[in-house]
């Protein structure tokens, strides 16, 4: 996006979230001391530094909303527009937000619609949605289904079995051209269609073509009490009284090929070339992944995601790093710090350093203050000096529970 005025983000936070329990709307419930709404605002603010953000809240939730805003960094809170009251359905709430944006002196060209109950959305997913929205006018993130799906009648009879390869579990944020989506919402309202469950359905009903891009497994929706418990476990620090500190080192390199952007640290950086690789060739995330796996002596990225396997062709590298972090958690440990260095003559890393740190922090479940990104050149020496590619080194620090030495009884 070329300017803040061209993009707006609507965060839908007007629901009651009764399935989550606890007697209050789930978007205002804390996870590790910070409300879901504040976490979702922060995630979208970091991923879309050029956008204004509008929250749609319940009519009686102004006090809870203002409390959530106090949990944000001052710079992010300043990006918030005056909140808008929601309606009786999610569809009505989004329409209210769209109409509020339409009354601005300069309405946005594009809009992202995001659920407040998805606080772990990674920045690279948002970047993919924005790119596809600009290219086609409407894009949503989706993940492949792993279970067979049945269409079932009211009495429990199976009616048919849809082809699983044609199905996708759709997430948010969902991206659209602002004016076409506003027209679609107005048409649906005029026709009495208030039963459409997401904005893609509204757009489809109005005749818009919607494209699905690869979603993110960590972009979960917090819905039930057990989801809050899982989120707490994800963010909670491991016990500090016993354990050992491990350090892992990672290195990766990829060559340039024709293109228009490179993906580094989960951030798309405009450039005259792209990076060549079986996945998205993100050397920074690859190096960090190997560093994390090295810290727990669990092989390397090629062992777990071999380039000979076609399922990883073009895959987003945040999946690799999220997998490595989860391997640490499965051992009862936690990742506590990441330090990455990018080696290249171009593109310039400095203007994108903070976005990269935010992206890496979101994937790893770390505060951004525990993620360092540095950049250097090779003084025009070697392949990076000849501008043939990019290299990256990374160090990951991991805390693991204390284990018995397997050699003690030998």
C-alpha positions in Angstrom: 0.0 0.0 0.0 1.3 3.4 -0.9 -0.1 5.4 2.0 -2.0 5.1 5.3 -5.1 6.7 3.6 -5.3 3.8 1.1 -5.9 1.1 3.8 -8.1 0.7 6.8 -8.5 -2.2 9.2 -11.8 -3.0 10.9 -11.6 -5.2 14.0 -14.9 -6.8 14.8 -15.3 -6.9 18.6 -19.1 -6.5 19.2 -20.0 -10.2 19.9 -20.9 -11.6 23.2 -18.7 -14.8 22.9 -21.0 -16.8 25.2 -19.2 -20.1 24.3 -16.1 -18.8 26.0 -17.8 -18.6 29.4 -16.5 -16.3 32.2 -19.5 -14.0 32.0 -18.0 -11.2 29.9 -17.4 -10.8 26.1 -14.4 -12.9 25.2 -12.6 -10.1 23.4 -12.1 -8.3 26.7 -10.9 -11.3 28.6 -7.1 -11.3 29.3 -4.7 -13.9 28.1 -1.4 -13.7 30.0 -2.5 -10.3 31.4 -3.5 -8.6 28.1 -7.0 -8.7 26.6 -7.7 -10.5 23.3 -8.8 -7.2 21.7 -5.5 -5.4 22.7 -3.5 -8.3 21.3 -5.4 -8.3 18.0 -5.1 -4.6 17.7 -1.3 -4.8 18.3 -0.9 -7.6 15.8 -2.7 -5.7 13.0 -1.0 -2.4 13.9 2.4 -4.1 13.6 1.5 -5.8 10.3 -0.1 -2.7 8.8 1.9 0.3 9.9 0.3 2.4 7.1 -3.3 1.8 8.2 -5.8 3.4 10.5 -7.7 0.9 12.7 -11.4 1.0 13.5 -12.9 -1.2 16.2 -16.6 -2.2 16.2 -17.7 -2.8 19.7 -21.0 -3.5 21.6 -23.1 -0.6 22.6 -22.4 -1.3 26.3 -18.7 -2.0 26.0 -17.2 1.4 25.8 -15.6 1.2 29.3 -14.1 -2.2 28.6 -12.8 -1.0 25.2 -11.1 2.0 26.8 -9.5 -0.3 29.3 -8.2 -2.5 26.5 -6.7 0.5 24.7 -4.6 1.3 27.8 -2.9 -2.0 27.3 -1.4 -0.9 24.0 1.8 0.9 23.2 1.1 4.7 22.9 2.0 4.7 19.2 -0.5 2.0 18.4 -3.3 3.5 20.4 -2.9 6.7 18.4 -3.7 4.8 15.2 -7.2 4.0 16.5 -10.3 5.7 15.0 -13.3 6.5 17.2 -15.0 3.1 17.8 -18.3 2.3 16.2 -21.3 0.4 17.8 -22.0 -3.0 16.3 -25.3 -4.5 15.2 -27.3 -7.6 16.0 -25.1 -9.8 13.7 -21.5 -9.9 12.7 -22.6 -8.8 9.2 -24.4 -5.8 10.6 -21.4 -4.9 12.7 -19.1 -4.9 9.8 -21.6 -2.9 7.7 -21.7 -0.2 10.5 -17.9 -0.1 10.4 -17.8 0.2 6.6 -20.4 3.0 6.7 -18.3 4.9 9.3 -15.3 4.7 7.1 -17.3 5.8 4.1 -18.2 9.1 5.9 -14.5 10.0 6.2 -13.2 12.8 3.9 -11.1 10.3 2.1 -12.4 6.8 2.4 -9.8 4.0 2.0 -9.1 2.2 -1.2 -8.8 -1.2 0.6 -10.1 -2.6 3.8 -9.1 -5.6 6.0 -11.7 -7.2 8.2 -10.3 -9.0 11.2 -11.9 -10.8 14.2 -10.8 -9.6 17.6 -10.7 -13.3 18.7 -7.6 -14.0 16.5 -4.8 -12.5 18.4 -2.0 -14.5 17.0 -2.2 -13.5 13.3 1.3 -13.4 11.9 2.5 -10.3 9.8 3.5 -12.4 6.8 -0.1 -13.7 6.5 -1.4 -10.1 6.5 1.2 -9.3 3.8 -0.1 -12.1 1.6 -3.7 -11.0 2.0 -2.8 -7.4 1.1 -0.8 -8.5 -2.0 -3.6 -10.7 -3.3 -6.2 -8.1 -2.5 -4.4 -5.5 -4.5 -4.0 -8.0 -7.4 -7.5 -9.3 -7.5 -9.8 -7.2 -5.3 -10.8 -9.8 -2.7 -8.7 -12.3 -0.7 -9.1 -14.5 2.3 -6.7 -16.8 4.2 -7.6 -20.5 4.2 -6.1 -23.7 5.5 -6.5 -27.2 4.1 -8.8 -29.6 5.9 -7.2 -32.6 7.4 -10.5 -34.5 8.3 -13.1 -35.9 6.0 -16.2 -33.7 6.0 -19.8 -35.0 5.9 -22.9 -33.0 5.1 -25.5 -34.2 7.6 -29.3 -33.9 7.8 -31.2 -32.8 10.9 -31.9 -36.4 11.9 -28.2 -37.4 11.7 -28.2 -39.0 8.3 -25.2 -38.4 6.1 -26.3 -36.7 2.9 -23.0 -36.7 1.0 -19.2 -36.3 1.4 -17.8 -33.2 -0.2 -14.4 -33.5 -2.0 -12.0 -32.4 0.7 -9.4 -31.0 -1.7 -12.0 -28.4 -2.8 -12.7 -27.3 0.8 -10.8 -24.7 2.9 -11.2 -23.5 6.5 -11.3 -19.7 6.2 -9.7 -17.3 8.6 -9.4 -13.5 9.0 -8.2 -10.9 8.1 -10.1 -10.8 4.9 -9.1 -8.2 2.3 -11.3 -6.3 -0.2 -11.5 -3.3 -2.3 -13.4 -0.9 0.0 -16.0 0.4 -2.4 -17.0 -3.0 -3.9 -17.4 -4.5 -0.4 -19.4 -1.5 0.9 -21.7 -1.9 -2.1 -22.0 -5.7 -1.4 -23.0 -5.0 2.2 -25.6 -2.4 1.2 -27.1 -4.8 -1.4 -27.3 -7.6 1.1 -29.0 -5.4 3.7 -31.5 -4.1 1.1 -32.3 -7.7 0.1 -32.8 -8.8 3.7 -29.8 -11.1 3.7 -28.5 -10.9 7.3 -27.4 -14.5 7.5 -24.0 -14.3 5.8 -21.4 -15.5 8.2 -18.3 -13.7 6.9 -17.4 -10.9 4.5 -16.3 -13.3 1.8 -19.8 -14.7 1.8 -21.3 -11.2 1.5 -18.9 -10.5 -1.4 -19.7 -13.8 -3.1 -23.4 -13.2 -2.8 -23.0 -9.9 -4.5 -21.1 -11.5 -7.4 -17.5 -10.6 -6.4 -14.7 -13.2 -7.1 -12.9 -14.0 -3.9 -9.4 -15.7 -3.9 -8.0 -17.9 -1.1 -4.4 -17.6 -0.1 -2.5 -19.8 2.3 -3.5 -19.2 5.9 -1.5 -19.8 9.1 -2.0 -22.6 11.5 -1.1 -20.4 14.5 -3.9 -17.9 13.5 -6.4 -19.7 15.7 -9.7 -18.3 16.8 -10.3 -18.2 20.5 -13.8 -19.5 21.1 -14.1 -21.9 24.0 -12.7 -22.1 27.5 -10.1 -24.7 26.3 -8.9 -22.2 23.7 -8.1 -19.7 26.4 -6.2 -22.3 28.3 -4.2 -23.2 25.2 -3.4 -19.5 24.6 -2.3 -19.1 28.2 0.0 -22.1 27.9 1.4 -20.6 24.6 2.3 -17.3 26.3 3.2 -18.4 29.8 6.9 -18.6 30.7 8.3 -21.9 31.7 9.3 -22.4 35.3 12.6 -20.8 36.0 13.8 -22.6 39.1 15.3 -25.6 37.3 16.7 -26.1 33.8 19.5 -25.5 31.5 20.2 -22.9 28.9 20.9 -24.0 25.3 22.2 -21.9 22.4 21.7 -22.9 18.8 23.4 -21.4 15.6 21.7 -21.3 12.2 22.9 -20.2 8.8 21.2 -20.0 5.4 21.8 -18.5 2.0 19.7 -18.1 -1.2 20.5 -16.7 -4.6 18.6 -14.0 -6.4 16.3 -14.7 -9.3 14.0 -12.5 -11.3 11.2 -10.9 -9.2 9.9 -7.8 -7.5 10.4 -8.5 -3.8 12.4 -10.6 -1.3 10.8 -12.2 1.8 13.0 -11.6 4.9 11.9 -12.3 8.4 8.4 -12.8 7.2 8.3 -9.3 5.6 8.0 -8.7 1.8 10.6 -6.1 0.9 10.3 -4.5 -2.6 13.4 -5.2 -4.6 14.5 -5.7 -8.2 15.0 -9.5 -7.6 13.3 -12.3 -5.6 15.1 -15.1 -3.7 15.2 -18.5 -5.2 14.2 -21.5 -3.2 11.9 -24.5 -2.9 9.8 -22.6 -0.2 9.5 -18.8 -0.1 13.3 -18.7 0.4 13.2 -16.6 3.5 16.8 -16.9 4.6 16.2 -15.2 7.9 13.4 -17.5 9.1 15.3 -20.5 7.8 18.4 -19.5 9.8 16.4 -18.9 12.9 14.6 -22.3 12.4 17.9 -24.1 12.3 19.1 -22.2 15.3 16.1 -23.2 17.3 16.3 -26.9 16.2 20.1 -26.8 16.9 19.5 -25.6 20.5 17.5 -28.8 21.2 19.7 -31.0 19.0 16.7 -31.9 16.8 18.2 -32.0 13.3 17.8 -29.2 10.9 15.2 -27.7 8.6 16.1 -30.1 5.8 15.4 -33.1 8.0 11.9 -31.9 8.8 10.9 -30.1 5.6 13.0 -31.8 2.8 13.1 -29.8 -0.5 12.4 -33.0 -2.3 8.9 -33.1 -0.8 6.5 -31.2 -3.2 4.2 -30.2 -0.3 6.7 -27.6 0.8 7.1 -26.0 -2.6 6.4 -22.3 -2.2 5.5 -22.8 1.5 5.6 -19.8 3.8 8.6 -20.2 6.1 6.7 -19.0 9.2 5.3 -22.6 9.3 8.9 -24.0 9.6 9.8 -21.6 12.5 6.5 -22.2 14.3 7.1 -25.9 14.1 10.6 -25.6 15.6 9.3 -23.4 18.4 6.6 -26.0 19.1 9.3 -28.7 19.3 10.9 -26.7 22.1 7.5 -26.4 23.9 7.0 -30.1 23.5 10.2 -30.7 25.5 8.8 -28.5 28.3 11.1 -25.6 27.3 10.8 -22.2 25.9 12.5 -20.0 23.4 13.8 -16.8 25.2 15.8 -14.8 22.7 16.5 -14.7 18.9 19.4 -12.7 17.3 19.6 -12.7 13.5 22.1 -11.0 11.2 21.3 -10.4 7.5 24.3 -10.2 5.1 23.6 -8.4 1.7 24.5 -5.4 -0.3 20.8 -4.8 -1.2 18.0 -4.4 -0.4 18.4 -2.1 2.6 17.3 -3.8 5.8 17.1 -0.8 8.1 13.7 0.6 7.0 12.2 -2.9 7.5 14.0 -4.0 10.7 11.1 -3.2 13.1 8.6 -5.0 10.9 10.9 -8.0 10.7 11.3 -8.0 14.5 7.5 -7.8 15.0 7.0 -10.7 12.5 9.6 -12.9 14.1 8.3 -12.2 17.6 4.7 -13.0 16.6 5.7 -16.4 15.1 7.9 -17.3 18.1 5.4 -16.1 20.7 8.1 -13.7 22.1 8.0 -10.0 23.2 9.6 -8.0 20.5 12.2 -6.9 23.0 13.6 -10.5 22.8 14.1 -10.4 19.1 17.2 -8.7 17.5 17.7 -8.1 13.8 20.9 -6.7 12.4 22.2 -6.1 8.9 25.7 -5.8 7.4 27.4 -6.1 4.1 30.4 -8.2 3.1 32.3 -5.2 1.9 31.7 -6.2 -1.7 33.4 -9.5 -1.2 32.0 -12.9 -2.1 28.6 -13.8 -3.6 26.8 -11.3 -1.3 29.3 -8.6 -2.3 28.6 -9.3 -6.0 24.9 -9.0 -5.2 24.2 -12.6 -6.2 22.1 -13.4 -3.1 21.5 -13.0 0.6 22.9 -14.8 3.6 21.6 -14.9 7.2 23.0 -16.1 10.5 21.0 -16.6 13.7 21.4 -17.5 17.3 18.6 -18.8 19.4 18.6 -19.1 23.2 16.4 -21.8 24.7 15.6 -22.8 28.3 14.9 -26.5 28.8 14.0 -28.5 31.9 16.9 -30.1 33.6 17.4 -33.7 32.4 19.5 -36.5 33.6 22.8 -36.9 31.8 22.4 -40.0 29.6 26.1 -40.8 30.1 26.0 -40.9 34.0 25.1 -44.6 34.2 27.5 -45.6 31.4 
